Amino acid sequence: MAEKQIILTQSGLEKLEKELEELKSVKRKEIAEKIKVALSFGDLSENSEYDEAKNEQAMMEARIADIEVMLKRVKVIDEDELSNEHIHIGSKVELRVTNKQTGKSDVVMYQIVGSNEADPLEGLISDESAVGRALLDHSTGDRFDVEVPVGVMEYEVLAISK
C-alpha cells in the first residue's frame, strides 16, 4: 500500500518546518536540562521530576519523528495553479451558512486545507471533514446541504479565491 501524501499549503509547510526546528534546537535542550536537574536529586525510584522529564522527552521525540515522516511525504499546493472556478484544496471560500432548523444565517470564510493543517477555529478546514468534503468541486452560486452535529446546514458559495 502506498503511503498517503500529506497535502499542505506553503504556510502550512513553513509552520511545520518551524515547529521541527523549535523542537530540535530549543525543546531538546530544555528537556535535557530538566533531566539533568532531576538526576541531581538522587534516588530515581521515587523521583517524579525525572519520570516527568523522561515522559516529556519521549513525547517530544515522537512528535519530531512524526513531523520528519510527514515532511518526506508532503505535497505543497502550488497556489499559482489554483483556479477560482471550483473549490479545491487551497481554496479560500466565502459562504452563507443557514441553519435549516432555525433559519439563522451567517457569512463565513474558510480555507480548505489538508487534514494535518486543519484548525477550524482559524478558519482552516480539512478536505476530509464533512463540510470540507462537501465543498470540494462546487462553484460560486452553488447551494447544498450538509449534515453536521448541530443539524442540517445549507451552504451557499458566495466567492472563491486563492
LINMOQUI-V246628 format. One record per helix or strand of 3 or more residues. SS is the DSSP state (@ for helix, = for strand). FROM is the first residue (numbers start at 1). LEN is the number of residues. If there is no record, write none. Layout:
BEGIN
SS|FROM|LEN + SS|FROM|LEN
END
This chain:
BEGIN
=|6|3 + @|10|31 + @|44|3 + @|48|25 + =|74|3 + @|79|3 + =|92|8 + =|105|9 + @|120|3 + =|124|3 + @|130|6 + =|143|6 + =|151|11
END
